[in-house]
Each structure stands twice: as C-alpha cells, then as structure tokens.
Amino acid sequence: MKTLNVHEAKTRLSAVLAAVEEKGEKYLICRNGKPVADLVPHVKKSRLTPHPILSRVRIKYDVTEPLSADEWAEEL
C-alpha cells in the first residue's frame, strides 16, 4: 500500500484513480502523517450470492396458490 499526503492526493487524483482502476493499487491518504483514508479498488458484490441470514428462511407453503375468500383482508 502506497502512502500519499492530502496535497499530493489532490494534485494527482486522476493519475492515482487510474492506477487504482487499472492496476488495483491501494493507497493510504494521510494528513500531517496520520492516516485519514484508504483508497482501494471497488469490489462489486455478486447478486447471485444469497444473504447469509436470508438463505436460512424457509417458506412452508405454496406462495403461488390463490387465497380463498375468507383469507382476503376485509375492506375498510
């Protein structure tokens, strides 16, 4: 991980973003020698991976089965 100060990051932002995008480089941005932020490549999550909690949900009836007349909510 490379280190940049805030001024250098502002001055070279386009070049730094290109390096992150193309090469996957990571940067640590510091102010007065103290870490402020990490600049890392964005990782897109897969929409096909189920959520760990939701994958445990089980539906024990046919959700496509039509409702009977007595199961419909009454009108207000």
OpenMM code with the backbone's topology and positions (N, CA, C; nanometers):
from openmm import Vec3, app, unit

residues = "MET LYS THR LEU ASN VAL HIS GLU ALA LYS THR ARG LEU SER ALA VAL LEU ALA ALA VAL GLU GLU LYS GLY GLU LYS TYR LEU ILE CYS ARG ASN GLY LYS PRO VAL ALA ASP LEU VAL PRO HIS VAL LYS LYS SER ARG LEU THR PRO HIS PRO ILE LEU SER ARG VAL ARG ILE LYS TYR ASP VAL THR GLU PRO LEU SER ALA ASP GLU TRP ALA GLU GLU LEU".split()
positions = [
    Vec3(0.0851, -0.1169, 0.0000),
    Vec3(0.0000, 0.0000, 0.0000),
    Vec3(0.0895, 0.1229, 0.0000),
    Vec3(0.0630, 0.2106, -0.0950),
    Vec3(0.1416, 0.3330, -0.1054),
    Vec3(0.0797, 0.4419, -0.0188),
    Vec3(0.1634, 0.5345, 0.0274),
    Vec3(0.1175, 0.6424, 0.1139),
    Vec3(0.1249, 0.7750, 0.0396),
    Vec3(0.0193, 0.8544, 0.0520),
    Vec3(0.0138, 0.9883, -0.0077),
    Vec3(-0.0326, 1.0860, 0.0988),
    Vec3(0.0183, 1.2098, 0.0934),
    Vec3(-0.0394, 1.3119, 0.1796),
    Vec3(-0.1568, 1.3744, 0.1054),
    Vec3(-0.2395, 1.4485, 0.1756),
    Vec3(-0.3623, 1.5032, 0.1186),
    Vec3(-0.3318, 1.5926, -0.0015),
    Vec3(-0.2314, 1.6778, 0.0086),
    Vec3(-0.1975, 1.7690, -0.1007),
    Vec3(-0.1583, 1.6908, -0.2258),
    Vec3(-0.0750, 1.5898, -0.2092),
    Vec3(-0.0310, 1.5086, -0.3225),
    Vec3(-0.1484, 1.4314, -0.3833),
    Vec3(-0.2388, 1.3831, -0.2987),
    Vec3(-0.3561, 1.3104, -0.3472),
    Vec3(-0.4459, 1.4023, -0.4291),
    Vec3(-0.4651, 1.5273, -0.3833),
    Vec3(-0.5471, 1.6223, -0.4582),
    Vec3(-0.4815, 1.6577, -0.5909),
    Vec3(-0.3496, 1.6770, -0.5889),
    Vec3(-0.2775, 1.7172, -0.7093),
    Vec3(-0.2786, 1.6075, -0.8147),
    Vec3(-0.2647, 1.4834, -0.7728),
    Vec3(-0.2527, 1.3711, -0.8662),
    Vec3(-0.3744, 1.2796, -0.8667),
    Vec3(-0.4898, 1.3311, -0.8319),
    Vec3(-0.6073, 1.2459, -0.8148),
    Vec3(-0.6393, 1.1622, -0.9392),
    Vec3(-0.6378, 1.2217, -1.0553),
    Vec3(-0.6701, 1.1467, -1.1778),
    Vec3(-0.5726, 1.0325, -1.2005),
    Vec3(-0.4440, 1.0576, -1.1827),
    Vec3(-0.3430, 0.9539, -1.2025),
    Vec3(-0.3553, 0.8440, -1.0963),
    Vec3(-0.3843, 0.8836, -0.9737),
    Vec3(-0.3997, 0.7863, -0.8649),
    Vec3(-0.5220, 0.6980, -0.8905),
    Vec3(-0.6331, 0.7599, -0.9320),
    Vec3(-0.7533, 0.6816, -0.9618),
    Vec3(-0.7297, 0.5862, -1.0787),
    Vec3(-0.6538, 0.6298, -1.1779),
    Vec3(-0.6224, 0.5417, -1.2910),
    Vec3(-0.5407, 0.4218, -1.2440),
    Vec3(-0.4453, 0.4440, -1.1531),
    Vec3(-0.3640, 0.3338, -1.1010),
    Vec3(-0.4488, 0.2369, -1.0198),
    Vec3(-0.5427, 0.2899, -0.9447),
    Vec3(-0.6322, 0.2040, -0.8664),
    Vec3(-0.7208, 0.1228, -0.9599),
    Vec3(-0.7734, 0.1883, -1.0611),
    Vec3(-0.8654, 0.1222, -1.1538),
    Vec3(-0.7959, 0.0176, -1.2408),
    Vec3(-0.6819, 0.0521, -1.2974),
    Vec3(-0.6155, -0.0350, -1.3939),
    Vec3(-0.5266, -0.1415, -1.3294),
    Vec3(-0.4526, -0.1030, -1.2264),
    Vec3(-0.3545, -0.1936, -1.1666),
    Vec3(-0.3989, -0.2523, -1.0335),
    Vec3(-0.5094, -0.1997, -0.9775),
    Vec3(-0.5564, -0.2489, -0.8492),
    Vec3(-0.4714, -0.2032, -0.7315),
    Vec3(-0.3972, -0.0937, -0.7497),
    Vec3(-0.3111, -0.0434, -0.6410),
    Vec3(-0.3951, 0.0130, -0.5277),
    Vec3(-0.3393, 0.0107, -0.4077),
    Vec3(-0.4058, 0.0630, -0.2888),
    Vec3(-0.3239, 0.1783, -0.2342),
    Vec3(-0.3931, 0.2815, -0.1842),
    Vec3(-0.3256, 0.3993, -0.1311),
    Vec3(-0.3783, 0.4314, 0.0081),
    Vec3(-0.2889, 0.4801, 0.0924),
    Vec3(-0.3237, 0.5301, 0.2243),
    Vec3(-0.3041, 0.6810, 0.2191),
    Vec3(-0.4100, 0.7566, 0.2432),
    Vec3(-0.4022, 0.9028, 0.2389),
    Vec3(-0.3875, 0.9534, 0.3813),
    Vec3(-0.2838, 1.0364, 0.4029),
    Vec3(-0.2511, 1.0858, 0.5374),
    Vec3(-0.2601, 1.2376, 0.5432),
    Vec3(-0.2942, 1.2874, 0.6616),
    Vec3(-0.2907, 1.4313, 0.6888),
    Vec3(-0.1994, 1.4500, 0.8096),
    Vec3(-0.0949, 1.5291, 0.7920),
    Vec3(0.0045, 1.5527, 0.8970),
    Vec3(0.0652, 1.4217, 0.9475),
    Vec3(0.0844, 1.3269, 0.8550),
    Vec3(0.1474, 1.1999, 0.8892),
    Vec3(0.0555, 1.0985, 0.9544),
    Vec3(-0.0724, 1.1337, 0.9737),
    Vec3(-0.1672, 1.0424, 1.0364),
    Vec3(-0.2648, 0.9897, 0.9306),
    Vec3(-0.2892, 0.8591, 0.9284),
    Vec3(-0.3803, 0.8016, 0.8291),
    Vec3(-0.5209, 0.8602, 0.8400),
    Vec3(-0.5781, 0.8937, 0.7236),
    Vec3(-0.7128, 0.9505, 0.7186),
    Vec3(-0.8072, 0.8586, 0.6419),
    Vec3(-0.7599, 0.8038, 0.5281),
    Vec3(-0.8478, 0.7231, 0.4434),
    Vec3(-0.7674, 0.6225, 0.3629),
    Vec3(-0.8348, 0.5146, 0.3258),
    Vec3(-0.7779, 0.4151, 0.2357),
    Vec3(-0.8458, 0.4314, 0.1009),
    Vec3(-0.7683, 0.4288, -0.0043),
    Vec3(-0.8217, 0.4322, -0.1399),
    Vec3(-0.7927, 0.2968, -0.2016),
    Vec3(-0.8973, 0.2168, -0.2180),
    Vec3(-0.8823, 0.0791, -0.2665),
    Vec3(-0.9777, 0.0571, -0.3836),
    Vec3(-0.9496, -0.0420, -0.4687),
    Vec3(-1.0404, -0.0707, -0.5795),
    Vec3(-1.1772, -0.1154, -0.5290),
    Vec3(-1.2798, -0.0743, -0.5998),
    Vec3(-1.4164, -0.1133, -0.5640),
    Vec3(-1.4389, -0.2592, -0.6013),
    Vec3(-1.5023, -0.3338, -0.5113),
    Vec3(-1.5334, -0.4747, -0.5368),
    Vec3(-1.6839, -0.4859, -0.5485),
    Vec3(-1.7306, -0.5227, -0.6667),
    Vec3(-1.8734, -0.5359, -0.6900),
    Vec3(-1.9207, -0.6701, -0.6354),
    Vec3(-2.0249, -0.6675, -0.5541),
    Vec3(-2.0787, -0.7894, -0.4959),
    Vec3(-2.1623, -0.8636, -0.5993),
    Vec3(-2.1588, -0.9936, -0.5911),
    Vec3(-2.2391, -1.0760, -0.6797),
    Vec3(-2.3836, -1.0753, -0.6319),
    Vec3(-2.4760, -1.0521, -0.7233),
    Vec3(-2.6174, -1.0541, -0.6879),
    Vec3(-2.6687, -1.1963, -0.6767),
    Vec3(-2.5886, -1.2932, -0.7186),
    Vec3(-2.6321, -1.4323, -0.7145),
    Vec3(-2.6003, -1.4996, -0.5815),
    Vec3(-2.5150, -1.4380, -0.5014),
    Vec3(-2.4796, -1.4944, -0.3718),
    Vec3(-2.5886, -1.4582, -0.2708),
    Vec3(-2.6529, -1.5572, -0.2101),
    Vec3(-2.7600, -1.5258, -0.1149),
    Vec3(-2.7049, -1.4661, 0.0147),
    Vec3(-2.7855, -1.3818, 0.0756),
    Vec3(-2.7505, -1.3238, 0.2053),
    Vec3(-2.7461, -1.4372, 0.3070),
    Vec3(-2.6465, -1.4381, 0.3984),
    Vec3(-2.6336, -1.5500, 0.4927),
    Vec3(-2.7575, -1.5722, 0.5796),
    Vec3(-2.8251, -1.4672, 0.6197),
    Vec3(-2.9448, -1.4821, 0.7038),
    Vec3(-3.0643, -1.5248, 0.6185),
    Vec3(-3.0813, -1.4594, 0.5029),
    Vec3(-3.1967, -1.4903, 0.4195),
    Vec3(-3.1899, -1.6300, 0.3602),
    Vec3(-3.0712, -1.6849, 0.3471),
    Vec3(-3.0604, -1.8199, 0.2921),
    Vec3(-3.1154, -1.9247, 0.3885),
    Vec3(-3.1362, -1.8877, 0.5158),
    Vec3(-3.1916, -1.9822, 0.6139),
    Vec3(-3.3440, -1.9752, 0.6220),
    Vec3(-3.4057, -1.8783, 0.5539),
    Vec3(-3.5510, -1.8638, 0.5574),
    Vec3(-3.6147, -1.9749, 0.4744),
    Vec3(-3.7123, -2.0398, 0.5318),
    Vec3(-3.7848, -2.1466, 0.4627),
    Vec3(-3.9326, -2.1120, 0.4616),
    Vec3(-3.9958, -2.1198, 0.3470),
    Vec3(-4.1388, -2.0951, 0.3341),
    Vec3(-4.2057, -2.2306, 0.3206),
    Vec3(-4.3001, -2.2580, 0.4104),
    Vec3(-4.3594, -2.3916, 0.4174),
    Vec3(-4.4973, -2.3989, 0.3529),
    Vec3(-4.5227, -2.3126, 0.2566),
    Vec3(-4.6479, -2.3193, 0.1827),
    Vec3(-4.6223, -2.2718, 0.0405),
    Vec3(-4.7197, -2.2965, -0.0454),
    Vec3(-4.7071, -2.2574, -0.1856),
    Vec3(-4.7479, -2.1108, -0.1985),
    Vec3(-4.6506, -2.0240, -0.2238),
    Vec3(-4.6790, -1.8807, -0.2315),
    Vec3(-4.7548, -1.8432, -0.3580),
    Vec3(-4.7626, -1.9326, -0.4539),
    Vec3(-4.8356, -1.9043, -0.5778),
    Vec3(-4.9809, -1.9522, -0.5723),
    Vec3(-5.0181, -2.0205, -0.4646),
    Vec3(-5.1548, -2.0695, -0.4501),
    Vec3(-5.2486, -1.9528, -0.4230),
    Vec3(-5.3617, -1.9452, -0.4945),
    Vec3(-5.4533, -1.8324, -0.4717),
    Vec3(-5.5161, -1.8382, -0.3322),
    Vec3(-5.5520, -1.7209, -0.2798),
    Vec3(-5.6164, -1.7128, -0.1486),
    Vec3(-5.7633, -1.7498, -0.1603),
    Vec3(-5.8148, -1.8090, -0.0541),
    Vec3(-5.9585, -1.8371, -0.0514),
    Vec3(-6.0317, -1.7092, -0.0114),
    Vec3(-6.1635, -1.7099, -0.0247),
    Vec3(-6.2425, -1.5892, 0.0032),
    Vec3(-6.2273, -1.5417, 0.1480),
    Vec3(-6.2170, -1.6341, 0.2440),
    Vec3(-6.2064, -1.5939, 0.3845),
    Vec3(-6.0653, -1.5461, 0.4214),
    Vec3(-5.9668, -1.5663, 0.3368),
    Vec3(-5.8293, -1.5213, 0.3662),
    Vec3(-5.8027, -1.3783, 0.3193),
    Vec3(-5.8907, -1.3244, 0.2353),
    Vec3(-5.8740, -1.1872, 0.1891),
    Vec3(-5.9011, -1.0908, 0.3034),
    Vec3(-5.8261, -0.9814, 0.3085),
    Vec3(-5.8489, -0.8812, 0.4126),
    Vec3(-5.9824, -0.8115, 0.3871),
    Vec3(-6.0497, -0.7770, 0.4959),
    Vec3(-6.1775, -0.7074, 0.4820),
    Vec3(-6.1518, -0.5637, 0.4398),
    Vec3(-6.2432, -0.5104, 0.3616),
    Vec3(-6.2310, -0.3709, 0.3191),
    Vec3(-6.2644, -0.2798, 0.4345),
    Vec3(-6.1991, -0.1662, 0.4378),
    Vec3(-6.2236, -0.0691, 0.5461),
    Vec3(-6.3409, 0.0189, 0.5186),
] * unit.nanometer
topology = app.Topology()
chain = topology.addChain("A")
for resn in residues:
    res = topology.addResidue(resn, chain)
    for name in ("N", "CA", "C"):
        topology.addAtom(name, app.Element.getBySymbol(name[0]), res)
